[in-house]
Amino acid sequence: MGNDDLVKLKTLLGYWIEHNQEHGQEFREWADKVTGLGDAGEDLRQAAEEMDKASQLLSRAREKLEKVEA
């Protein structure tokens, strides 16, 4: 991987993490709105938790890549 790609990936990881956090928050807000309308709210909450897990993995990858010099 070239230096330009490494720099780009590090930037993308930050963007993806932030983007996931925004979506997770939206999922939680909608889950609250559909409370009492069946199990859809629980699915939305689970989706938010999965987004959190994905963000954790992306953060770990970013931390590891920060140790690599561009």
N, C-alpha and C positions, 0 to 999 in steps of 0.2 A: 504494500500500500504506500502510495506516495505521500509526501508531506501535505500537499493540498487536500487530498482525500481525508487524511487524519484530522486536519483542522476542520474540514467541513463536517465530518462525523461528530466531533466533539460539540460543534455548534448545534447540529441536528438533535443530538441527545438532549441538550437543554431545552430545545423547542418541544420535543416529544414529551418530555416529563411535564412541562408546564401545560401542554395541551391535554394530556391525560388527567391532570388535576382539575382542569376546567370542566372536562366532560364528566368526571366522577362527581363533581359538585352538582352539575346539572342533573345527573341521574338521581342523586339523593333528593334534590328538590322535587323532581317529578314523582319519585317514590312517595314522598309525603303527600303530594296532591292526589294520588290514586288510592290512598289508604281507605280501606273499606270496600274497594271495588274488585275484590278477588286477590289472587296471588301475584299480580303484575308488579306491585310495589316491592315485594320480596325479590323478584327477579331483577328489578332495577337496582336494589341495594346490593345484591350479589354482583351485578355487573360493575358497580362502583368499587366494590372490594377487589375485583379482578383487575380493574384499572390501577388501583393502588399497588397491587402486586407487580403489575407490569412496570409501573414507575420505579418501584424498588429495584427491580432487575436492571432497568435502564440506568439508574443512579449508580449501581455497582459497576456496570460497564464503563460509565463515564469516569468514575474514580480510578479504575484500572488504566484507562486510556490517558488520564491526566499524568500518570507516571511515565508515559511514553513521550519522548521529545518529538516535537513536530519538525 
